[in-house]
Structure formats: C-alpha cells, structure tokens
Amino acid sequence: MPWDIMRTESIVSAVFALGTAASAWFGWPFTLTAGCAIVSAVFALIAGRKD
C-alpha cells in the first residue's frame, strides 16, 4: 500500500477519534459518539494493515 494512502487513512482515523472525544465531552447523542468510534476503529485497522 502506498504511503499517501496509509497517511490519508491514518488522518481520517485521527479526525474521527477526535470527533468521538468531542461528542462524548459535549454530551452529544450516543449514536454520534458510537458512529465516530466505529469509523475511527475501521480506518485505524485499515491504516495498520500490512500488505
């Protein structure tokens, strides 16, 4: 997997992780918090995958 794609997936994961933290901090609906956490986890797994 090329470096630029791995970097993009890592950035997406980090952004959604921050979204998870923000939604938990501000008490936003659980579905938003859980959705951000799931998306972050999926992109972290993709970014960490070794081809």
ZIPEDA-V84234 format. One record per residue. NEAR is the number of other C-alpha atoms within 10 Angstrom. D_FIRST is the distance of its C-alpha to the first C-alpha in Angstrom with 1 decimal. Layout:
# ZIPEDA-V84234
near/d_first
NEAR/D_FIRST
NEAR/D_FIRST
This chain:
# ZIPEDA-V84234
near/d_first
9/0.0
7/3.8
8/6.5
9/8.5
12/6.9
17/6.9
12/10.3
13/11.6
19/11.2
18/12.9
16/15.5
18/16.2
24/16.7
16/19.0
15/21.0
20/21.7
20/22.7
15/25.1
18/26.3
22/27.0
15/29.0
14/30.8
18/31.8
15/33.1
10/34.9
8/36.7
10/37.5
12/35.7
10/35.7
12/34.0
10/32.0
14/30.3
20/29.6
14/28.3
14/26.2
21/24.5
18/24.0
16/22.4
17/20.0
24/19.1
16/18.7
14/16.4
20/14.0
19/14.3
14/13.5
15/10.3
20/9.3
12/10.5
10/9.0
7/7.9
5/6.4
